Amino acid sequence: MALGAAKKKVIVAGNLKFDVPAPARNALADWLAAQAERGKRMPVIVAGSVVANEENAVLDAFARVRERHPEALLVLAPRKPERFEAAAQLAEIRGWGMVRRSQLALNQPIEAETGILLLDTIGELGGLYAVADLVFVGGSLVPAGGHNILEPAALGKAPVFGPHMENFRSIAGRFLECHAAAQAATAEPDCVVTVHGADRMGIVHAVTEAVAACGASVVDLSTRAHGEGADAVYMMALEVHAGESRDAMREGLKAAAAKLQVDIAVHDIEESGL
């Protein structure tokens, strides 16, 4: 009407997303359901449309699930293809065993030690919601506006999402009012841990273990390589939410630095330039 349309000719039709059919179950979903039943892999958690700076929060939450349910399986689905490699690195250093969908043959069983299925393909996520025991919808732990929670809901799954649902505020509000969804809190990084060395995987694994041991959590990880091949040295920066655990984290990192024979430093987030 602000553009000059007559009021009597304007009709508010509502959100068209409510009229979209439920996602169809696909071959990957059938395979995953069979594998979960065969290997007693429960619960199956699907984290869909996960964006940058959310992967570690999802992995931290999954670590807590695994403490009570060692056979749990996480399907980690980055929103954008350019995050596939970074998400794979973040998942790999957890040491739970990871397989990429792009390297998966559906006529083969999933390995018992595999804890994470990285969905590095396009078009298969919606069908996987049907076989999930729990669904997290990303783009919501960071200020990305959220993503569509109607897809898992249409398949009978109560979605979990973070506080940033600005693009889906009305839908999210209605779901929460009806107790048909759950909203998780998030923590912003308050410090940065920097370290450099040649053993990238070993260093990052030791540092993330030291951080987690005191109740802090890694929010994001960036790596920059200097040199190539066997001569490569990596500079790593881990954004961390430490809160009141900062002193305990420092002590744990001192022990890790001595064991690895590397220098590890902790900086306030404001001083880091990140």
Secondary structure, 3 states (H helix, E strand, C coil): CCCCCCHHHCCCCCCHHHHCCCCCCCHHHHHHHHHHHHCCCCCEEEEEEECCCCHHHHHHHHHHHHHHCCCCEEEEEECCHHHHHHHHHHHHCCCCCEEEHHHCCCCCCCCCCCCEEECCCCCCHHHHHHHCCEEEECCCCCCCCCCCCHHHHHCCCCEEECCCCHHHHHHHHHHHHCCCCEECCCCCCCEEEEEEECCHHHHHHHHHHHHHHCCCEEEEEEEEEECCHHHCEEEEEEEEECHHHHHHHHHHHHHHHHHHCCCEEEEEHHHHCC
